[in-house]
Amino acid sequence: MDFIARNIEQIRRNIAEAAAVSGRSYQDVTLVAVTKSVEAAAINQAIAQGVTDIGENRVQEARRKFPQVEPVRRHMIGHLQTNKADLALDLFELIHSVDSLRLGRVLSRSAVKKDKVVEVLVQVNISGEKTKYGVKPEEALALVSSLSDLDHIKVAGLMTICPYVDDPEQVRPFFRQMRLLKEKIESQGFPMEYLSMGMSGDYAVAVEEGSNMVRIGTAVFQKRCENGA
């Protein structure tokens, strides 16, 4: 699995170059290796290359694989159903996909029972696509405020998923809008530690626009031909 090491090294170089555009360094950006449909051996290979954060889309898949995976910070990045919230708290340190007060309340009740504080991100549907989860941008501040009032819930930032496009420049405006939204919410007294945006096809542009947490799966775990295809 030497290709995983090569992939990660290239991603690090790309992140460093993109971060420099906004006066930051590679260390300012958290790489979350997305492990959906990736087995434990490959995940552990990425961890051996210095990956400190992994992200799963489904609670049940995480429950099956995590006992075989080396201990790192674990992120829930997929849509979370309320009936899976209690189990999610046992599996993940950061939940990216909180998009309703109802889900927040369920997480809060479970967190209180377990006597743990759960970090969450508010998912924003910045592009307005009907197929994507997330609150409308204009509703994000109200949800952050309401979630912040819940016991054992820490709102740590924002997350979004942009449209899938061939040219990442097409989604640059959405990334910029997310950064501005983060700044607006912070101006109202709510610290936003993380801005989680950018995936395999567009993470460099996302970092240029202010992302400090990228979720990358294919570019980490997919083997490429020698010509880069």
C-alpha positions in Angstrom: 0.0 0.0 0.0 2.9 2.4 -0.7 0.5 4.4 -2.9 -1.3 5.6 0.2 1.9 7.1 1.5 2.5 8.8 -1.8 -1.1 10.1 -1.9 -0.9 11.5 1.6 2.4 13.2 0.8 0.9 14.9 -2.3 -2.1 16.0 -0.3 0.1 17.6 2.3 2.0 19.5 -0.3 -1.2 20.7 -1.9 -2.7 21.8 1.4 0.5 23.6 2.3 0.5 25.5 -1.0 -3.2 26.4 -0.6 -2.8 27.4 3.0 0.0 29.8 2.1 -2.5 31.7 -0.1 -4.2 32.9 3.1 -1.1 33.3 5.2 -1.4 29.9 6.9 0.6 26.7 7.0 -0.2 23.0 6.6 -0.3 22.7 10.4 -3.3 25.0 10.4 -5.4 22.6 8.4 -6.7 19.2 9.8 -6.8 16.4 7.3 -9.7 14.0 8.0 -9.2 10.8 6.0 -12.6 9.6 4.9 -12.8 5.9 5.4 -16.2 5.0 3.9 -15.9 1.6 2.3 -12.2 1.4 3.3 -11.1 -1.6 5.4 -9.1 -1.4 8.5 -5.7 -2.5 7.0 -5.7 0.5 4.6 -6.9 2.9 7.3 -4.1 1.8 9.6 -1.7 2.3 6.7 -2.8 5.9 6.5 -2.5 6.3 10.3 1.0 5.0 10.0 1.8 7.8 7.6 0.7 10.4 10.3 -3.0 10.7 9.7 -4.5 11.7 13.1 -8.2 12.0 12.1 -10.5 9.7 10.3 -14.1 10.2 9.2 -16.9 7.7 8.7 -20.3 8.3 7.1 -22.3 5.5 8.8 -22.5 4.6 12.4 -22.9 0.9 11.8 -19.8 0.7 9.5 -17.8 2.6 12.2 -19.0 0.2 14.8 -17.8 -2.8 12.8 -14.4 -1.4 11.8 -13.2 0.8 14.6 -12.2 -2.0 17.0 -9.6 -3.0 14.3 -8.3 0.6 13.8 -5.5 2.3 15.6 -6.6 5.0 18.1 -7.0 8.4 16.4 -9.6 11.1 16.5 -12.8 9.9 14.9 -15.3 12.1 13.1 -18.9 11.4 12.1 -19.3 13.1 8.8 -22.4 11.6 7.3 -26.1 12.3 8.0 -26.9 11.2 11.6 -30.3 9.8 12.4 -31.6 10.5 15.9 -32.0 6.8 16.6 -28.2 6.4 16.1 -27.2 9.4 18.1 -26.6 7.5 21.4 -24.3 5.0 19.7 -22.5 7.8 17.8 -21.5 9.3 21.1 -19.6 6.1 21.9 -17.8 6.1 18.6 -17.0 9.6 17.6 -15.2 12.6 19.1 -16.6 15.2 16.6 -20.0 15.1 14.8 -20.0 17.2 11.7 -23.6 16.8 10.6 -25.9 18.5 13.1 -28.6 20.2 11.1 -31.5 20.5 13.5 -32.3 21.4 17.0 -34.1 18.1 17.4 -30.9 16.2 16.7 -29.0 18.5 19.0 -31.5 17.8 21.9 -31.2 14.0 21.4 -27.4 14.3 21.5 -27.6 16.5 24.5 -29.7 14.0 26.5 -27.4 11.1 25.6 -24.3 13.2 26.4 -25.7 14.1 29.8 -26.4 10.5 30.6 -22.9 9.5 29.6 -21.4 12.5 31.4 -19.4 13.6 28.4 -19.3 16.8 26.3 -19.9 16.2 22.6 -18.3 18.6 20.0 -20.5 19.2 17.0 -20.5 21.2 13.8 -23.5 22.8 12.3 -24.1 21.5 8.7 -25.0 24.3 6.3 -26.5 23.7 2.9 -24.7 26.6 1.3 -25.6 25.7 -2.3 -29.3 25.2 -1.6 -29.3 21.8 -3.3 -32.4 19.8 -2.4 -30.4 16.5 -2.3 -28.1 17.8 0.5 -28.7 18.0 4.2 -28.0 21.2 6.2 -29.7 24.3 7.4 -30.1 27.4 5.1 -27.3 29.9 5.6 -29.7 32.4 7.1 -30.8 29.9 9.7 -27.3 28.9 10.8 -26.8 31.6 13.5 -30.1 30.7 15.2 -29.2 27.0 15.3 -25.7 27.7 16.7 -27.3 29.8 19.4 -29.9 27.2 20.3 -27.5 24.4 20.3 -25.1 26.3 22.5 -27.7 26.5 25.2 -28.0 22.7 25.4 -26.2 20.8 28.2 -23.0 18.9 27.3 -23.0 20.2 23.7 -20.1 22.3 22.4 -20.6 23.9 19.0 -17.2 23.9 17.5 -17.8 25.2 14.0 -19.5 24.8 10.7 -19.5 22.2 7.9 -20.7 22.1 4.3 -20.7 19.9 1.2 -20.4 21.8 -2.0 -21.8 20.6 -5.4 -19.7 18.0 -7.2 -18.2 19.7 -10.3 -15.3 19.1 -12.7 -13.8 22.5 -12.1 -13.4 23.4 -8.4 -13.3 27.1 -9.3 -17.0 26.8 -9.8 -17.6 26.2 -6.1 -15.1 28.8 -4.8 -18.0 31.3 -4.2 -19.7 28.8 -1.9 -16.5 28.3 0.1 -16.1 32.1 0.4 -19.7 32.4 1.6 -19.1 29.8 4.3 -16.0 31.7 5.5 -18.0 34.9 5.7 -20.8 33.1 7.5 -18.3 31.8 10.0 -17.0 35.3 10.6 -20.6 36.6 11.0 -21.4 34.0 13.6 -18.2 34.7 15.5 -19.0 38.4 15.5 -22.1 37.5 17.5 -20.1 35.9 20.2 -19.9 32.3 19.2 -16.3 31.0 18.6 -16.1 28.8 15.6 -12.9 26.7 15.8 -13.5 24.6 12.7 -14.6 25.4 9.2 -15.0 21.9 7.7 -15.2 22.1 3.9 -13.4 20.6 0.9 -13.1 17.1 -0.3 -10.9 15.2 -2.8 -11.9 17.2 -5.8 -11.9 20.7 -4.4 -10.0 20.8 -1.1 -7.2 23.1 -2.4 -9.7 25.8 -3.3 -11.5 25.3 0.0 -8.3 25.8 2.0 -7.5 28.9 -0.1 -10.9 30.3 1.0 -10.4 29.6 4.7 -11.2 25.9 5.4 -9.2 24.5 8.3 -10.6 21.0 8.1 -10.8 18.9 4.9 -12.5 15.6 4.4 -10.6 13.5 1.9 -11.2 9.9 0.9 -10.6 9.1 -2.7 -7.4 11.1 -3.0 -6.0 9.2 0.0 -7.1 5.7 -0.6 -7.5 5.3 -4.4 -4.5 3.9 -6.3 -3.5 6.0 -9.3 -1.7 5.1 -12.5 1.9 6.3 -12.8 0.8 9.0 -15.1 -1.5 10.4 -12.4 -4.7 9.3 -13.9 
